[in-house]
Amino acid sequence: MTLKILQWNIWYKEDIDKIVEEIKRSQADVITAQEFIQHSATDLDTAKYIADKLGFNYFYHTADTWSGREEKEAQGNAIFSRFPIVSTQHTYINPPKHNPVNALEEGRIYVETTLDVKGEPLVAGTTHLSFTPGFEITEQRKKEADNLINIIKNKKTNYIFGADLNAGPDSYVIKEFEKQLSNVGPDYREKTFANQPFDYYGMYQVEDLEWRLDYLFASDDIKVTNAQIMETEYSDHLPILAEIEI
């Protein structure tokens, strides 16, 4: 059976209705995605909103929380599916701090769903690894990556993983992933960030598509028939869309 898988960091500042329209345009069956918020100034639960608009099943879990922050009080990752969700799980790979003062201190979480695809199981996982200026792989980031690898190392069949790993193709993070899973997405030379100008508190700026930070991986039994970076005006990350056979 052929499925379309979409990986996308939707950017919590983006117009959520524009994100919904782009997901519809992709015709994706399963979506792994990051930067969903809850309890914002508009009191919008963005993961639930998208699921309701698509008519999809979904699983969301918060990575970290803030008090008195107008644009968001919680942020996390989600998986959406046309197919029934049989089970879910989540694991913190960097524990939540509540009111973290910078991106490296934020809690980071792995979320997973087991899907029933017309009687066949498919496990989908996602995460959003920590940001550092210049995407430097620090010792703390190595530890975070190792925690993640420890989760996925036994995922040998019927498994897909999409994520914003905040790491370039030549990094420790990606090299470790390649020991466990196969790259599904297009050639690493195709960039996903920054689709819009990015400024981290004046400390680090990216003005154009300079980085590949977003990835799709899968177990070796998953056959990939097509993969592309989708062009869109929305979010600071470009989405990856892949067709697979299970």
MARVO-556168 format. One line per field, with one value per residue (C-alpha): residue in one letter; x, y, z. Coordinates in steps of 0.02 Angstrom, whole numbers, plus 50000, padded with zeros to 5 digits. Layout:
// residues N
residuo: a|...
xx: X|...
yy: Y|...
zz: Z|...
***
This chain:
// residues 246
residuo: m|t|l|k|i|l|q|w|n|i|w|y|k|e|d|i|d|k|i|v|e|e|i|k|r|s|q|a|d|v|i|t|a|q|e|f|i|q|h|s|a|t|d|l|d|t|a|k|y|i|a|d|k|l|g|f|n|y|f|y|h|t|a|d|t|w|s|g|r|e|e|k|e|a|q|g|n|a|i|f|s|r|f|p|i|v|s|t|q|h|t|y|i|n|p|p|k|h|n|p|v|n|a|l|e|e|g|r|i|y|v|e|t|t|l|d|v|k|g|e|p|l|v|a|g|t|t|h|l|s|f|t|p|g|f|e|i|t|e|q|r|k|k|e|a|d|n|l|i|n|i|i|k|n|k|k|t|n|y|i|f|g|a|d|l|n|a|g|p|d|s|y|v|i|k|e|f|e|k|q|l|s|n|v|g|p|d|y|r|e|k|t|f|a|n|q|p|f|d|y|y|g|m|y|q|v|e|d|l|e|w|r|l|d|y|l|f|a|s|d|d|i|k|v|t|n|a|q|i|m|e|t|e|y|s|d|h|l|p|i|l|a|e|i|e|i
xx: 50000|50064|50060|50111|50212|50237|50368|50352|50403|50251|50326|50217|50205|50130|49947|49876|49745|49885|49967|49804|49787|49964|49939|49781|49877|50008|49873|49976|49910|50025|50105|50248|50260|50333|50301|50119|50061|49924|49849|49909|49834|49702|49674|49705|49762|49847|49866|49682|49634|49730|49662|49484|49507|49582|49466|49623|49667|49810|49924|50007|50117|50194|50382|50390|50283|50291|50196|50133|50205|50074|50106|50113|50103|50145|50236|50261|50255|50114|50076|49919|49847|49703|49712|49663|49790|49807|49928|50038|50191|50308|50481|50573|50748|50783|50676|50554|50610|50453|50497|50660|50763|50835|50812|50947|50860|50691|50618|50625|50508|50493|50314|50259|50100|50060|49939|49822|49845|49708|49762|49950|50042|50146|50241|50275|50390|50442|50541|50615|50795|50872|50930|51103|51169|51252|51176|51333|51331|51378|51405|51230|51161|51258|51179|51007|51041|51105|50945|50846|50952|50925|50738|50743|50884|50764|50641|50685|50519|50367|50441|50450|50527|50512|50589|50669|50838|50920|51075|51164|51193|51376|51338|51358|51168|51138|51286|51215|51043|51113|51180|51002|50884|50881|50861|50690|50696|50780|50965|51043|51099|50918|50889|50741|50791|50765|50613|50587|50721|50769|50842|50884|50884|51012|51139|51117|51031|50988|50924|50894|50885|51056|51028|50956|50882|50728|50731|50630|50703|50629|50668|50745|50584|50499|50511|50524|50451|50468|50530|50535|50552|50386|50388|50277|50268|50228|50334|50521|50549|50506|50412|50471|50343|50380|50285|50317|50255|50218
yy: 50000|50174|50312|50495|50551|50735|50803|50987|51108|51221|51369|51420|51600|51551|51575|51405|51411|51429|51274|51177|51225|51171|51004|50977|51020|50888|50752|50673|50520|50535|50694|50711|50891|51010|51177|51159|51277|51282|51421|51565|51739|51671|51517|51403|51223|51212|51023|50994|51132|51051|50878|50943|51036|50883|50755|50659|50561|50637|50625|50778|50796|50950|50969|51120|51256|51440|51553|51721|51708|51787|51690|51518|51429|51257|51191|51015|50891|50795|50654|50655|50508|50464|50292|50237|50262|50100|50158|50306|50339|50482|50500|50656|50661|50827|50850|50996|51145|51256|51434|51386|51542|51489|51359|51242|51228|51185|51013|50901|50756|50604|50556|50396|50320|50146|50156|50027|50048|49935|49795|49827|49909|50065|50152|50338|50441|50622|50747|50922|50929|51080|51235|51311|51463|51397|51226|51182|51005|51031|50893|50925|50905|50744|50678|50726|50637|50483|50478|50481|50347|50236|50246|50208|50081|49934|50001|49878|49855|49958|50118|50297|50445|50628|50771|50941|50884|51057|50973|50974|50816|50801|50816|50688|50678|50627|50508|50416|50408|50333|50188|50142|50196|50239|50415|50433|50615|50690|50724|50810|50953|51010|51139|51163|51313|51461|51482|51652|51764|51696|51798|51721|51872|51959|51822|51721|51757|51653|51752|51618|51430|51387|51230|51055|51029|50923|50737|50581|50412|50236|50055|49958|49866|50029|50058|50241|50281|50471|50610|50798|50962|51051|51234|51345|51525|51473|51427|51456|51272|51188|51022|50854|50747|50564|50420|50251|50073|49958
zz: 50000|49955|50086|50087|50238|50279|50399|50447|50583|50564|50663|50809|50747|50579|50530|50574|50435|50307|50380|50365|50182|50142|50229|50128|49969|50011|50022|50160|50250|50401|50468|50591|50648|50777|50866|50916|51051|51182|51289|51181|51183|51063|51174|51025|51039|50869|50861|50899|50777|50634|50674|50676|50512|50427|50507|50561|50717|50814|50964|51041|51193|51273|51278|51394|51474|51520|51641|51582|51407|51294|51132|51212|51379|51309|51156|51090|50947|50862|50741|50631|50535|50420|50498|50673|50812|50907|51042|51091|51196|51238|51315|51369|51294|51381|51537|51545|51649|51652|51605|51518|51486|51318|51181|51246|51415|51342|51371|51217|51189|51076|51033|50948|50878|50816|50671|50597|50409|50341|50456|50443|50589|50556|50695|50673|50784|50794|50897|50892|50954|51040|50948|50966|50869|50712|50754|50851|50921|51103|51232|51296|51121|51099|51258|51194|51029|51120|51224|51062|50978|51129|51096|50909|50902|50911|50782|50644|50551|50499|50569|50505|50592|50544|50641|50651|50717|50715|50645|50478|50374|50426|50612|50750|50762|50582|50576|50726|50648|50488|50591|50640|50500|50315|50250|50165|50118|49963|49943|50093|49981|49970|50108|50225|50332|50337|50228|50311|50389|50560|50704|50873|50990|50882|50919|50760|50596|50442|50294|50163|50132|50201|50307|50299|50472|50436|50398|50366|50412|50405|50443|50299|50256|50205|50017|49963|49792|49795|49909|49889|49981|49963|49916|50023|50082|50259|50411|50427|50383|50220|50234|50169|50077|50039|49962|50040|50018|50164
***
